Amino acid sequence: MFFSKLSISRKILSLGPIILLYISVLNEFDFNYLTFKYFSFNFPYILIFYWSLKGEGRLSYVLVFFAGLINDVVIGLPLGISSLTYLLICVFAVYLRNITLRPSLIKDWFFFLFTILVTSSLFYSIVVIFFNAKVNYYELLFNVLFTFLLYYFFSYIFGYYLNLLRRTND
């Protein structure tokens, strides 16, 4: 009986990043209601990049794709745009994982900046060109900046969680 409870808790722990991804796309949170006008960040970008880079396959592409579809429905965007962006983030992270000989948080952090600049540019280019949406470039700039800065903070939290997962699997 003890071993079955232990294996269930291991399974729940291993599903943590996926559960957190779906929670984050279901409630599009922003701090604008706290009178922080430009403080917003894209938590799914951080989560997807980190767990695609370090998570050893815990975040499958199909689940990331469906999370993007859910994000599009919640925000009210045309279906598939967030999915494309999320999958591109996965591709960048997997590329970095494959070319890296010695992992470094600083190198990962700056590659993450490059990744979110490219994917955000593509995302907003598609939205503006094909769907005639209005974009506030100041909000976009601050969103990218805070997403970049908070990656460093969340990487420590996710690193601790990843070590916990590795210890429970041993």
Z-matrix of the N, CA and C atoms (Angstrom, degrees):
N
C 1 1.454
C 2 1.522 1 110.86
N 3 1.340 2 117.46 1 -38.49
C 4 1.459 3 121.61 2 -179.21
C 5 1.529 4 111.11 3 -63.97
N 6 1.350 5 116.42 4 -40.30
C 7 1.462 6 119.77 5 -177.55
C 8 1.514 7 111.84 6 -69.15
N 9 1.317 8 118.37 7 -33.06
C 10 1.457 9 119.73 8 179.07
C 11 1.525 10 111.13 9 -69.95
N 12 1.352 11 116.94 10 -37.43
C 13 1.463 12 119.22 11 176.46
C 14 1.518 13 110.60 12 -66.77
N 15 1.329 14 116.84 13 -36.59
C 16 1.453 15 121.28 14 179.20
C 17 1.527 16 110.65 15 -66.83
N 18 1.309 17 117.71 16 -41.12
C 19 1.462 18 120.42 17 -179.97
C 20 1.525 19 111.22 18 -70.16
N 21 1.320 20 117.64 19 -32.85
C 22 1.469 21 120.51 20 176.28
C 23 1.522 22 110.12 21 -67.35
N 24 1.315 23 117.10 22 -42.30
C 25 1.465 24 119.74 23 179.34
C 26 1.530 25 110.81 24 -67.00
N 27 1.330 26 117.99 25 -35.12
C 28 1.467 27 120.97 26 174.95
C 29 1.521 28 111.17 27 -62.89
N 30 1.309 29 115.60 28 -42.61
C 31 1.472 30 120.10 29 -179.60
C 32 1.527 31 110.67 30 -64.86
N 33 1.321 32 116.64 31 -42.63
C 34 1.461 33 120.45 32 178.57
C 35 1.525 34 110.55 33 -64.47
N 36 1.333 35 116.74 34 -41.50
C 37 1.463 36 120.49 35 176.72
C 38 1.523 37 111.64 36 -61.65
N 39 1.324 38 117.48 37 -40.37
C 40 1.464 39 120.16 38 -179.07
C 41 1.528 40 112.09 39 -70.54
N 42 1.333 41 117.57 40 -22.88
C 43 1.465 42 121.08 41 177.09
C 44 1.524 43 112.85 42 -86.23
N 45 1.319 44 117.65 43 -1.29
C 46 1.465 45 122.15 44 -177.66
C 47 1.518 46 114.81 45 -53.07
N 48 1.354 47 119.59 46 -49.82
C 49 1.466 48 119.23 47 179.94
C 50 1.527 49 113.40 48 -62.05
N 51 1.320 50 116.99 49 -36.91
C 52 1.465 51 120.31 50 179.89
C 53 1.522 52 110.31 51 -68.39
N 54 1.313 53 116.09 52 -44.27
C 55 1.470 54 120.51 53 178.43
C 56 1.525 55 110.34 54 -61.98
N 57 1.315 56 116.23 55 -43.63
C 58 1.461 57 120.87 56 179.30
C 59 1.529 58 111.48 57 -64.17
N 60 1.326 59 117.38 58 -37.53
C 61 1.468 60 120.99 59 177.09
C 62 1.518 61 110.99 60 -62.42
N 63 1.324 62 116.96 61 -46.04
C 64 1.457 63 119.47 62 -178.51
C 65 1.531 64 112.23 63 -69.64
N 66 1.310 65 117.14 64 -35.00
C 67 1.466 66 119.47 65 175.12
C 68 1.524 67 110.33 66 -64.71
N 69 1.332 68 116.59 67 -40.98
C 70 1.464 69 119.38 68 -177.63
C 71 1.528 70 112.80 69 -70.07
N 72 1.328 71 118.58 70 -30.55
C 73 1.469 72 118.53 71 177.59
C 74 1.525 73 111.74 72 -84.20
N 75 1.316 74 117.51 73 -22.48
C 76 1.460 75 119.38 74 178.67
C 77 1.530 76 113.02 75 -76.54
N 78 1.321 77 117.24 76 -35.15
C 79 1.466 78 118.26 77 176.13
C 80 1.514 79 108.42 78 -116.41
N 81 1.281 80 116.13 79 94.46
C 82 1.457 81 123.06 80 -179.77
C 83 1.517 82 107.88 81 -67.25
N 84 1.339 83 116.14 82 96.20
C 85 1.447 84 119.72 83 -175.25
C 86 1.519 85 110.84 84 -91.84
N 87 1.289 86 114.07 85 148.37
C 88 1.443 87 123.11 86 178.23
C 89 1.512 88 107.13 87 -146.37
N 90 1.297 89 117.44 88 155.43
C 91 1.452 90 120.82 89 178.79
C 92 1.521 91 111.51 90 -101.99
N 93 1.320 92 117.02 91 16.18
C 94 1.454 93 119.99 92 -179.22
C 95 1.523 94 112.31 93 -66.11
N 96 1.321 95 118.14 94 -27.69
C 97 1.455 96 120.69 95 179.46
C 98 1.518 97 112.40 96 -73.77
N 99 1.317 98 118.01 97 -10.40
C 100 1.462 99 121.94 98 177.35
C 101 1.528 100 111.74 99 -96.03
N 102 1.298 101 117.49 100 19.66
C 103 1.467 102 126.76 101 -177.47
C 104 1.525 103 113.27 102 62.70
N 105 1.322 104 117.63 103 19.25
C 106 1.458 105 121.09 104 168.51
C 107 1.522 106 105.44 105 -93.41
N 108 1.307 107 116.43 106 91.23
C 109 1.451 108 120.70 107 -168.30
C 110 1.523 109 113.70 108 -58.10
N 111 1.305 110 117.33 109 -46.39
C 112 1.455 111 119.19 110 -174.43
C 113 1.517 112 113.87 111 -105.97
N 114 1.316 113 118.24 112 8.11
C 115 1.462 114 119.40 113 -178.99
C 116 1.515 115 109.86 114 -84.73
N 117 1.300 116 115.51 115 100.74
C 118 1.456 117 121.66 116 172.15
C 119 1.521 118 107.30 117 -148.27
N 120 1.296 119 115.77 118 151.41
C 121 1.462 120 120.26 119 178.49
C 122 1.510 121 108.22 120 -147.07
N 123 1.306 122 114.89 121 161.31
C 124 1.448 123 121.79 122 -176.24
C 125 1.523 124 109.22 123 -103.00
N 126 1.325 125 115.98 124 89.55
C 127 1.455 126 121.28 125 -177.75
C 128 1.528 127 112.97 126 -62.27
N 129 1.346 128 120.23 127 -39.12
C 130 1.467 129 118.01 128 177.60
C 131 1.527 130 113.33 129 -59.57
N 132 1.328 131 118.47 130 -32.86
C 133 1.462 132 120.45 131 176.75
C 134 1.527 133 110.10 132 -61.43
N 135 1.325 134 116.26 133 -45.94
C 136 1.465 135 121.14 134 -179.48
C 137 1.523 136 110.14 135 -62.59
N 138 1.308 137 115.74 136 -48.11
C 139 1.463 138 121.67 137 -177.65
C 140 1.522 139 111.51 138 -62.55
N 141 1.311 140 117.29 139 -47.48
C 142 1.462 141 121.37 140 -177.61
C 143 1.524 142 110.69 141 -65.95
N 144 1.331 143 117.37 142 -43.94
C 145 1.461 144 119.85 143 -179.26
C 146 1.524 145 110.49 144 -63.56
N 147 1.325 146 117.00 145 -48.34
C 148 1.468 147 119.32 146 -176.73
C 149 1.526 148 111.42 147 -62.45
N 150 1.326 149 116.87 148 -48.93
C 151 1.462 150 118.86 149 -174.25
C 152 1.522 151 112.28 150 -75.99
N 153 1.329 152 118.57 151 -21.88
C 154 1.462 153 119.88 152 171.69
C 155 1.519 154 110.43 153 -75.41
N 156 1.330 155 115.94 154 -32.26
C 157 1.455 156 120.80 155 -179.77
C 158 1.525 157 112.00 156 -78.09
N 159 1.303 158 117.71 157 -45.94
C 160 1.466 159 121.81 158 -171.31
C 161 1.522 160 114.51 159 -112.62
N 162 1.320 161 117.51 160 -14.35
C 163 1.453 162 120.79 161 -167.94
C 164 1.497 163 117.49 162 -80.21
N 165 1.317 164 118.47 163 0.11
C 166 1.465 165 121.77 164 175.18
C 167 1.528 166 112.85 165 52.88
N 168 1.316 167 116.36 166 46.53
C 169 1.456 168 120.82 167 174.40
C 170 1.509 169 116.04 168 82.85
N 171 1.314 170 118.87 169 15.65
C 172 1.465 171 120.68 170 179.91
C 173 1.526 172 112.23 171 -74.56
N 174 1.318 173 116.94 172 -19.76
C 175 1.458 174 121.94 173 -179.16
C 176 1.530 175 107.84 174 -115.02
N 177 1.308 176 117.23 175 102.94
C 178 1.466 177 119.34 176 -177.14
C 179 1.525 178 110.15 177 -79.81
N 180 1.323 179 115.17 178 155.20
C 181 1.463 180 120.67 179 -177.90
C 182 1.527 181 112.15 180 -65.37
N 183 1.310 182 116.51 181 -33.71
C 184 1.469 183 119.83 182 179.43
C 185 1.532 184 110.07 183 -65.22
N 186 1.326 185 117.00 184 -43.59
C 187 1.462 186 120.30 185 178.75
C 188 1.526 187 111.50 186 -66.26
N 189 1.326 188 117.00 187 -36.62
C 190 1.459 189 120.99 188 176.65
C 191 1.530 190 110.12 189 -66.05
N 192 1.323 191 116.94 190 -41.06
C 193 1.459 192 121.10 191 177.92
C 194 1.527 193 110.99 192 -61.07
N 195 1.328 194 117.50 193 -46.69
C 196 1.463 195 120.30 194 179.32
C 197 1.532 196 111.86 195 -66.47
N 198 1.313 197 117.19 196 -33.59
C 199 1.468 198 119.75 197 175.14
C 200 1.524 199 110.28 198 -62.73
N 201 1.323 200 116.84 199 -38.42
C 202 1.467 201 120.37 200 176.12
C 203 1.512 202 112.17 201 -64.41
N 204 1.316 203 117.34 202 -39.37
C 205 1.466 204 120.27 203 177.05
C 206 1.523 205 111.02 204 -63.98
N 207 1.313 206 116.28 205 -42.37
C 208 1.470 207 120.12 206 177.97
C 209 1.522 208 109.90 207 -63.73
N 210 1.326 209 117.80 208 -41.30
C 211 1.462 210 121.28 209 177.79
C 212 1.528 211 110.97 210 -60.74
N 213 1.330 212 117.24 211 -40.91
C 214 1.465 213 120.33 212 178.30
C 215 1.518 214 111.61 213 -62.87
N 216 1.320 215 116.79 214 -40.12
C 217 1.464 216 120.52 215 179.48
C 218 1.522 217 110.70 216 -67.38
N 219 1.323 218 117.36 217 -42.65
C 220 1.464 219 121.36 218 -178.19
C 221 1.525 220 110.95 219 -66.10
N 222 1.320 221 117.15 220 -44.08
C 223 1.463 222 121.03 221 -177.51
C 224 1.521 223 111.60 222 -80.34
N 225 1.306 224 117.85 223 -29.28
C 226 1.455 225 120.96 224 -179.21
C 227 1.515 226 112.67 225 96.19
N 228 1.312 227 116.71 226 28.67
C 229 1.460 228 121.49 227 177.87
C 230 1.525 229 109.66 228 -93.19
N 231 1.326 230 117.29 229 161.76
C 232 1.464 231 119.10 230 173.44
C 233 1.530 232 110.12 231 -61.41
N 234 1.314 233 115.29 232 140.26
C 235 1.469 234 120.30 233 -174.68
C 236 1.518 235 112.53 234 -61.99
N 237 1.300 236 115.77 235 133.53
C 238 1.449 237 122.47 236 173.52
C 239 1.514 238 115.38 237 105.33
N 240 1.327 239 118.37 238 -15.47
C 241 1.462 240 119.93 239 -177.17
C 242 1.529 241 110.59 240 -70.40
N 243 1.308 242 117.51 241 -47.15
C 244 1.465 243 119.84 242 177.91
C 245 1.519 244 110.99 243 -67.32
N 246 1.317 245 117.26 244 -34.92
C 247 1.462 246 120.18 245 177.64
C 248 1.517 247 110.95 246 -61.99
N 249 1.320 248 116.18 247 -43.01
C 250 1.460 249 120.48 248 177.24
C 251 1.523 250 110.50 249 -61.73
N 252 1.313 251 116.97 250 -44.03
C 253 1.459 252 121.23 251 179.70
C 254 1.523 253 110.93 252 -63.77
N 255 1.314 254 117.33 253 -45.82
C 256 1.465 255 120.95 254 -179.79
C 257 1.528 256 111.59 255 -62.80
N 258 1.324 257 116.86 256 -41.41
C 259 1.459 258 119.67 257 179.48
C 260 1.531 259 111.68 258 -68.05
N 261 1.333 260 116.76 259 -34.47
C 262 1.463 261 119.67 260 175.11
C 263 1.523 262 111.43 261 -64.60
N 264 1.311 263 116.62 262 -38.11
C 265 1.467 264 120.11 263 176.31
C 266 1.530 265 109.61 264 -63.09
N 267 1.327 266 117.18 265 -40.73
C 268 1.467 267 120.79 266 176.11
C 269 1.526 268 110.80 267 -60.66
N 270 1.324 269 116.74 268 -42.73
C 271 1.463 270 120.76 269 -178.91
C 272 1.527 271 110.55 270 -63.69
N 273 1.327 272 117.44 271 -44.39
C 274 1.465 273 120.49 272 177.85
C 275 1.527 274 111.27 273 -61.69
N 276 1.326 275 116.75 274 -42.53
C 277 1.466 276 120.20 275 -178.79
C 278 1.525 277 111.56 276 -66.77
N 279 1.311 278 117.02 277 -41.65
C 280 1.467 279 120.32 278 179.13
C 281 1.528 280 109.91 279 -66.80
N 282 1.323 281 116.93 280 -38.15
C 283 1.463 282 120.16 281 176.10
C 284 1.533 283 110.50 282 -60.45
N 285 1.328 284 116.76 283 -46.60
C 286 1.455 285 120.25 284 178.91
C 287 1.533 286 111.11 285 -61.99
N 288 1.323 287 116.35 286 -41.34
C 289 1.466 288 119.68 287 179.37
C 290 1.524 289 111.01 288 -62.20
N 291 1.333 290 117.71 289 -37.29
C 292 1.462 291 121.21 290 -177.32
C 293 1.524 292 113.19 291 -76.07
N 294 1.323 293 118.39 292 -28.04
C 295 1.467 294 119.11 293 -178.33
C 296 1.523 295 113.17 294 -95.25
N 297 1.328 296 117.70 295 -9.35
C 298 1.459 297 120.93 296 -174.94
C 299 1.520 298 111.13 297 -84.60
N 300 1.333 299 114.97 298 126.47
C 301 1.456 300 120.00 299 175.34
C 302 1.523 301 111.21 300 -89.72
N 303 1.328 302 115.49 301 -46.31
C 304 1.462 303 121.28 302 177.76
C 305 1.521 304 108.58 303 -122.93
N 306 1.327 305 118.04 304 108.82
C 307 1.464 306 120.32 305 -178.57
C 308 1.529 307 111.55 306 -63.28
N 309 1.311 308 115.37 307 141.72
C 310 1.447 309 122.37 308 177.51
C 311 1.524 310 108.13 309 -142.16
N 312 1.316 311 116.13 310 132.32
C 313 1.456 312 120.06 311 -179.22
C 314 1.521 313 111.61 312 -62.67
N 315 1.309 314 117.80 313 -38.58
C 316 1.467 315 121.11 314 -179.31
C 317 1.528 316 110.65 315 -65.29
N 318 1.328 317 117.39 316 -44.00
C 319 1.468 318 120.47 317 178.36
C 320 1.528 319 110.46 318 -64.90
N 321 1.324 320 116.60 319 -42.56
C 322 1.468 321 120.46 320 176.90
C 323 1.521 322 110.81 321 -60.56
N 324 1.314 323 115.42 322 -40.88
C 325 1.456 324 121.89 323 -177.53
C 326 1.527 325 110.96 324 -63.16
N 327 1.326 326 117.66 325 -45.08
C 328 1.464 327 120.10 326 -179.80
C 329 1.520 328 112.00 327 -74.45
N 330 1.316 329 117.34 328 -31.13
C 331 1.465 330 118.89 329 173.48
C 332 1.528 331 109.95 330 -68.36
N 333 1.319 332 116.99 331 -32.90
C 334 1.457 333 120.75 332 174.84
C 335 1.530 334 110.26 333 -63.07
N 336 1.333 335 117.29 334 -40.22
C 337 1.469 336 120.33 335 176.21
C 338 1.523 337 110.54 336 -59.85
N 339 1.323 338 117.11 337 -46.45
C 340 1.457 339 120.53 338 177.15
C 341 1.529 340 110.78 339 -59.27
N 342 1.321 341 116.05 340 -42.82
C 343 1.462 342 121.25 341 -179.14
C 344 1.520 343 111.79 342 -62.36
N 345 1.328 344 117.77 343 -47.63
C 346 1.466 345 118.50 344 -177.71
C 347 1.522 346 111.66 345 -72.23
N 348 1.322 347 117.70 346 -27.86
C 349 1.465 348 118.98 347 174.71
C 350 1.525 349 110.81 348 -66.18
N 351 1.320 350 116.80 349 -45.15
C 352 1.467 351 120.43 350 179.98
C 353 1.522 352 111.10 351 -66.92
N 354 1.320 353 117.05 352 -48.57
C 355 1.467 354 119.20 353 -176.18
C 356 1.526 355 112.15 354 -69.82
N 357 1.325 356 117.50 355 -37.77
C 358 1.470 357 119.45 356 177.54
C 359 1.524 358 110.73 357 -67.31
N 360 1.325 359 116.57 358 -38.76
C 361 1.465 360 119.70 359 177.26
C 362 1.523 361 110.69 360 -61.75
N 363 1.316 362 116.08 361 -44.90
C 364 1.459 363 119.83 362 178.71
C 365 1.525 364 111.01 363 -64.58
N 366 1.319 365 116.43 364 -44.56
C 367 1.466 366 121.68 365 -179.66
C 368 1.531 367 110.73 366 -58.24
N 369 1.323 368 116.70 367 -52.48
C 370 1.462 369 119.38 368 -176.73
C 371 1.519 370 112.57 369 -73.71
N 372 1.324 371 118.30 370 -26.76
C 373 1.463 372 120.07 371 173.99
C 374 1.517 373 110.78 372 -65.13
N 375 1.312 374 116.54 373 -44.06
C 376 1.468 375 120.32 374 178.05
C 377 1.523 376 110.49 375 -63.26
N 378 1.328 377 116.54 376 -44.94
C 379 1.468 378 120.29 377 -178.17
C 380 1.534 379 111.14 378 -63.88
N 381 1.323 380 117.38 379 -40.46
C 382 1.466 381 120.66 380 -178.25
C 383 1.523 382 111.60 381 -75.32
N 384 1.330 383 117.32 382 -46.18
C 385 1.469 384 120.32 383 -174.84
C 386 1.524 385 111.86 384 -71.55
N 387 1.317 386 117.24 385 -48.70
C 388 1.450 387 119.59 386 -172.79
C 389 1.525 388 114.40 387 -89.71
N 390 1.325 389 117.49 388 -26.19
C 391 1.457 390 119.58 389 -174.07
C 392 1.520 391 113.37 390 -119.19
N 393 1.329 392 116.77 391 6.01
C 394 1.470 393 122.48 392 173.75
C 395 1.524 394 113.76 393 53.64
N 396 1.284 395 116.70 394 38.84
C 397 1.469 396 120.50 395 -179.61
C 398 1.520 397 109.75 396 -85.43
N 399 1.314 398 115.63 397 152.94
C 400 1.464 399 121.67 398 175.81
C 401 1.524 400 108.53 399 -90.72
N 402 1.314 401 116.13 400 137.11
C 403 1.456 402 121.34 401 -178.61
C 404 1.515 403 108.62 402 -123.55
N 405 1.322 404 115.82 403 130.81
C 406 1.455 405 121.45 404 172.63
C 407 1.531 406 106.87 405 -90.61
N 408 1.306 407 116.12 406 107.68
C 409 1.459 408 120.39 407 -173.32
C 410 1.526 409 112.92 408 -70.08
N 411 1.321 410 117.93 409 -26.33
C 412 1.462 411 119.84 410 174.81
C 413 1.519 412 110.94 411 -66.95
N 414 1.325 413 116.64 412 -43.87
C 415 1.463 414 119.77 413 177.20
C 416 1.519 415 110.94 414 -63.14
N 417 1.328 416 116.31 415 -40.12
C 418 1.461 417 120.63 416 178.33
C 419 1.523 418 110.93 417 -63.78
N 420 1.319 419 117.46 418 -43.97
C 421 1.455 420 121.72 419 179.06
C 422 1.526 421 111.43 420 -61.08
N 423 1.331 422 116.54 421 -46.26
C 424 1.459 423 119.37 422 -179.84
C 425 1.524 424 111.74 423 -69.70
N 426 1.316 425 117.27 424 -33.58
C 427 1.459 426 120.28 425 176.88
C 428 1.522 427 110.34 426 -62.96
N 429 1.310 428 117.77 427 -46.15
C 430 1.469 429 121.24 428 178.39
C 431 1.525 430 110.32 429 -64.35
N 432 1.326 431 117.12 430 -41.97
C 433 1.463 432 121.09 431 -179.26
C 434 1.525 433 111.24 432 -62.95
N 435 1.338 434 117.77 433 -47.93
C 436 1.458 435 119.91 434 -179.28
C 437 1.531 436 112.05 435 -70.30
N 438 1.323 437 117.24 436 -33.05
C 439 1.462 438 119.75 437 175.50
C 440 1.522 439 109.74 438 -63.55
N 441 1.321 440 116.17 439 -43.32
C 442 1.461 441 120.88 440 177.91
C 443 1.522 442 111.57 441 -62.49
N 444 1.315 443 117.41 442 -47.20
C 445 1.464 444 120.92 443 -177.73
C 446 1.525 445 112.51 444 -66.69
N 447 1.319 446 116.95 445 -38.51
C 448 1.463 447 120.00 446 -177.59
C 449 1.525 448 113.34 447 -77.01
N 450 1.333 449 117.52 448 -14.73
C 451 1.462 450 119.28 449 175.40
C 452 1.530 451 110.77 450 -58.95
N 453 1.304 452 115.92 451 -40.53
C 454 1.463 453 120.89 452 -179.17
C 455 1.531 454 110.63 453 -60.40
N 456 1.319 455 116.52 454 -44.71
C 457 1.464 456 121.90 455 179.13
C 458 1.533 457 111.17 456 -65.06
N 459 1.329 458 116.52 457 -49.47
C 460 1.463 459 120.09 458 -177.45
C 461 1.526 460 112.20 459 -68.82
N 462 1.322 461 118.07 460 -26.36
C 463 1.462 462 118.98 461 178.67
C 464 1.524 463 111.20 462 -64.73
N 465 1.324 464 117.89 463 -33.04
C 466 1.465 465 119.98 464 175.78
C 467 1.532 466 110.97 465 -68.67
N 468 1.305 467 116.88 466 -42.01
C 469 1.476 468 120.27 467 178.46
C 470 1.523 469 110.49 468 -64.71
N 471 1.335 470 116.50 469 -46.96
C 472 1.461 471 119.90 470 179.41
C 473 1.525 472 111.41 471 -66.69
N 474 1.323 473 117.20 472 -34.19
C 475 1.465 474 120.58 473 177.10
C 476 1.512 475 111.55 474 -63.77
N 477 1.321 476 116.60 475 -41.83
C 478 1.462 477 120.49 476 176.48
C 479 1.530 478 110.11 477 -62.64
N 480 1.329 479 116.71 478 -43.28
C 481 1.461 480 121.39 479 179.50
C 482 1.530 481 110.71 480 -65.02
N 483 1.329 482 117.45 481 -40.39
C 484 1.458 483 121.11 482 178.86
C 485 1.527 484 111.09 483 -64.52
N 486 1.330 485 117.01 484 -39.82
C 487 1.471 486 119.92 485 175.41
C 488 1.527 487 111.36 486 -63.64
N 489 1.307 488 116.55 487 -38.19
C 490 1.465 489 120.97 488 176.45
C 491 1.528 490 110.49 489 -62.83
N 492 1.324 491 116.99 490 -42.67
C 493 1.461 492 120.76 491 177.30
C 494 1.528 493 111.49 492 -62.59
N 495 1.316 494 116.78 493 -41.76
C 496 1.456 495 119.95 494 -179.73
C 497 1.512 496 111.67 495 -66.49
N 498 1.321 497 116.95 496 -36.86
C 499 1.476 498 120.20 497 178.30
C 500 1.520 499 111.75 498 -67.95
N 501 1.326 500 117.86 499 -36.86
C 502 1.472 501 119.82 500 -179.83
C 503 1.524 502 111.57 501 -73.41
N 504 1.333 503 117.40 502 -24.13
C 505 1.471 504 120.18 503 178.54
C 506 1.513 505 112.44 504 -82.38
N 507 1.311 506 117.97 505 -15.67
C 508 1.472 507 121.10 506 179.53
C 509 1.508 508 112.32 507 -78.70
